């Protein structure tokens, strides 16, 4: 089947919609279903790197989700999609908002995101995901979670 760049971009952007909806609906399987079996992720939470099942474990994600009351909101902004054959990458900004269990108020935090994808068996899958938060270079080394686009 011949793919056009427009079709590829639509399919790739649908993976980000699946993330937004999977977080909102608390559906770990929908969120991790976007990952290839050999995915590598660099998330905000330790450890430094997750690979294979650790990068796409629905039970671990369900445990993380259980740490929040109410909705878990993910929003994307300024997503840039580049496609070449069966390889693509996306970069942009991502906002996470939620209320931790036991806290009276929630948080809203923008992060930076870069995602690598490969088309396998006709389907785009995330093979690499990197999330980061800048930190203040004033000697405090505090995460700059108060920044907004």
C-alpha positions, 0 to 999 in steps of 0.5 A, spaced: 500 500 500 502 506 498 502 511 503 502 519 502 505 524 507 498 526 509 496 519 511 502 518 515 501 525 519 494 523 520 496 516 523 501 519 527 497 524 530 492 519 532 497 516 536 497 523 540 490 523 540 490 516 543 494 518 549 490 524 550 484 520 550 487 514 554 489 518 560 483 522 560 479 515 560 484 512 565 485 506 559 493 504 560 492 499 555 490 504 550 496 509 552 501 503 552 498 500 545 502 506 542 509 503 543 513 498 539 515 492 543 522 494 543 520 501 545 525 506 549 522 511 553 525 517 557 520 519 562 520 524 567 519 519 573 525 515 575 529 511 572 533 514 567 531 509 561 525 504 560 526 499 555 521 493 553 516 491 557 518 496 562 517 502 557 510 499 556 507 496 562 500 497 563 500 495 570 505 500 572 501 505 568 495 503 572 499 504 578 501 511 576 494 513 574 491 510 581 495 516 584 491 521 582 484 523 583 479 526 578 481 527 571 488 526 568 489 531 562 494 531 557 494 536 552 499 537 546 501 544 543 506 545 537 507 538 534 511 538 528 511 531 525 517 529 520 516 523 516 521 519 511 519 512 509 517 508 515 521 512 520 518 519 523 519 523 529 515 528 532 517 534 537 513 539 541 510 541 548 506 537 552 502 539 558 500 534 564 494 536 569 492 532 575 490 532 582 495 527 586 491 523 591 490 526 598 492 533 595 487 539 595 489 542 589 492 539 582 498 541 578 499 543 571 506 542 568 508 543 561 514 539 558 518 538 552 517 532 548 520 528 542 518 522 539 521 517 534 516 512 530 517 506 525 512 503 521 511 496 522 507 491 519 503 497 516 502 501 523 506 507 526 508 505 533 512 509 538 519 506 538 523 512 542 520 517 547 523 523 551 520 527 556 524 533 559 523 539 564 528 545 563 531 547 570 533 553 573 541 554 572 541 559 578 545 554 582 538 552 585 537 546 580 530 546 581 525 544 575 522 549 571 515 547 572 512 553 572 514 555 565 508 556 559 508 556 552 
